[in-house]
């Protein structure tokens, strides 16, 4: 047999790879691929609906991972474990990059293509995503009204209520910085964490001190990593605006919101605002 024939021969020569499984494969038992692959149930014959469903479901999985990493980072900051917190934030940055790439399958839907299946999801809307709400609450973007909308599902509401009542990721970052000798004002450290976070001049001063210091300082690296995360979140929000603008223009949202105008307003909300303000002072 020549080299080419050898290369084209059946690569499965190990009997262990072809031995029948007793039940589901170990892969499926771990990943639950058969469950995931059974969850796409289009309600129309529109060719673009499957892509819309898969894209939305994939985003939900990325939300879940990002929320997991931010909770891990939040606990690490509370324990003053900066390396563990940075590791979790770095992993979340990679997940956010992948999340933003998830728009590609539906980014160019025309109005006619979107209308081909839009009526099928009735009053469903992305802003109803509980996991995305966890993500925003962890950023400090708290909303009693959006929490209240989940009361009809007790388990979901209770889990989201816990995130609503807890300090945000950024609250824990600021608490950590204060314990490291940087003066985060008491009004910030003892604020009502169920309220949306708003920029504070004292926190701007904290970041100004960090950014004016040595460029190799770990607190500066933390500031830049948080800025990366803030930028990626903002890019995801604005990408959402562009996808909606392209697919349906300024029509009202499916759940009764103002649609594009509501998304534009949400997209403009700053993430970790002092990190952006301080950049003009350095």
N, C-alpha and C positions, 0 to 999 in steps of 0.2 A: 504493500500500500504506500503510495507516495505521500509527501507531506501535505498536499492539498486534500487528498482523501481523508487523511487523519484529521485535519482541521474541520472537515465537514461531517465527520462521524458524530453519532448521537452523543452529546456531552453527558447524558445521564447514565453513568456507568455504575453508580453506587446504589445497591439494592435498598439502602436505607431511605433514599429519596423517593422510591417508587412503591414502597411497602404501604398497603392501605391503612388509613387511620382508623382507629376505633372510635367512631363518632366524629365530631368536628375536628379540623386540623388544629394543632397547637397554635398556629398563627391566628386562626379565627377565634380561638378561645381567648387569646390575649388581646387582640386588636378589635374584635367584634365587627370585622369587616362585613359579614353577612347582614348584621343589623344595620350598619351604616348604609349599605347598598340597597336596603329595602325601604329606605325612608324617602325616596324620591317618587312622589305620586302625583304627576301632573294631572290637572283637572280639565285640560283642553287638548286639542290636537296641534296647537301652535308650536312650531319647531323651536322657538326660543324659550319656552317655559321651563324646559329641563335645565337649561343653562342658568336661568334665574334661580331655580330651586337649589341647585348644587352650589352656586356662588353664595347664596344666603346661608346655607347650612355650613359651608366651609368657614364663612366669617364667624358664625356662632362658635365653632371649635377654636378659632384663633382668639376670640373674646375670652373663652374659658381659660386658655393657656395664659393670656396676658393678665387676667385677674388673679390667677394662681401665683404668677411670678411677683405681681405687685403686693399681694398679701404676704408672700415670703419676704420680700424686701422690707415691708412695713414692720414685721416682727423683728427682723434683724436690726433695723434702725432703733427700735425700742430697747434692744439689748446692747446698743452701741457697737454692734458688729458690722463695721463698715465694709470689710471684704465680702462678707456674705450678702450684704445688701447690694453692693456693686455687681456681684455675680448675677443676682436675680434680675437686676435692672438691665444688665447687658443681654441676658437671655430674652427679656421682654422686648428689647429694641429689635432683636432679630425677628421675633414673632410679629411685631408691628410692621416691619418691612414686608414680611410675607402677607400680612393682612392687607396692606395697601395694594399689593400685586393681585389680590383676589378680585379686584374690580374688572380685570381685563375681559373675562368672558361676556360681560354685559355692558361694557363701557360705551359701546357704539350702537345700542338699540335705537332704532328710529321710532317715532311716535306710532306708526302703523304696526311695527313689530311688537311694541309694548302693549298696545291696545288689543293685540291678538289674544292675550291671556290676563290682562289686568283685572277684568271683572271677576276672574275666578277666585282671587284672594279676598274679595269683599272688603271688609273693614280692617283687614290685617295691614299693619304698617311696621316698618323697621323700628320706629321709636318705641314700640311696645316690647322690644327685646329686653328681658329681665337681665340677661348677662351683660348686655351693653350698659344697662343702668348701673350694675355693679361697677363696671369700668369707670363710668363718669363719677359715681360717688367716691371711688377711690382717688380720683383726681381732685376731689374737693368740690365738684360741681353738684351739690346736693339740691334736691327738689322734693318738698313734701307733696306737691301735687302729682308728680310723676310716680312717687312711691304709692300714693293713694290709689292710683289707677290699677294696681295689682291686687287690691283687696279681695277680688273674687277668687283668687287662687291662694288659699291660706299658707301652703308650704312655701310658695314663691315669695309671697308678701313678707313672711316672717324672716326668711333668709335675707331679703333685700333690706328689711327694717334694721337688721343687725349691722349691715354695712353702712346704712344711713346714720345710725347712732354712734358708730365708731369713728375715731380720728381717721382722716384721710392719709394716704401715703405721704403727701406733702406736709401735713401736720407733724407726722413722725420725723420727717427730714428736719424740720425746723426745731423740733425738740432735741434731736441729736446734736444739731449745730450749737444750740444753747448750752448743752452739757459739755461741749468741747471748748467752751470759753467765749463763744460769740454771743453778743447780747441781742437775743430775739425778744422783743417787747412782751411784757406780761399779758397785755391785752390780746396778743396773738396766741400765746401759749395757753391762755385760759379762756379762749373764745368758745362760743357755742358751736360745736363741730357739726351740728345738724344744719347750720346755715351755709350758704355758698361761700367759698373762700373769696376774699377780695384783696386786692393789692394793698400792702401796708408800707409806708415810707421807712419804718424801722427795719423791715425785712430787706428793703432795697439797700439800706446801709450795710446790713450783714453781707449781702452778696457783693457789694462794692468793695468791702474790706477783703473779701476772698479773692476777687478778681484783680485787686491792686497788689496782691502778694506774689510769692514765688510761683512761677508758671508750672512747676512740677508738683505743687501741693495737692494732696489727695482731695481736699475740699473743692479745689478748682476742677479736678477731674469729675467729681460728683456733679458740680454745676453744669458741666458740658454734657454729661450723660443725661441729666434731666432735661437739658435743652434739646438734645436729640429726640428724646421721647415726646416732649411737647411739640416739636416740629412734625414728627410722624403722625401724632394724633390729629394735629391741625390739617395736615395733608390729607388724611383719611376723610375728615369732615368735608373739606373743600372738593375732594374727588366725588364724594356723595352728591354734593350740590351739582357738579358738572354732569354726572350720570343722569340725575333727575331732570336737569334743565334740558338735556339732549333728548330724553325719552318722552317727557310730558310737558315741558315748558312750565308755565305758571298756573296750570290747572290745580284745583284743590287736592290735598292729599287724600288717600283712600280712607283714612280714619277720621276725617273731618278737620284736619289741620289745614293751615294755609299753604301747605306743600312747600314749594320752593322758598317762599319768604321765610317760613319757619326754620327751614334748614340753614338758610343763609344767616339768620340771627344766631342760631346755635353754633355755626361754624366760626363766627366772629368772637366767640367767648375765649379769652386767653387761657392758656394752660401754663401754670407756674409763672404768673405775670411778672414778678419782680426780676426773674432771670432775663426777661426781654427788656425791661426798663433800664437795668443796670448797664446794658451793653453800650448805651450812648454816653455813659459817664466815664468809661475806662480810657 
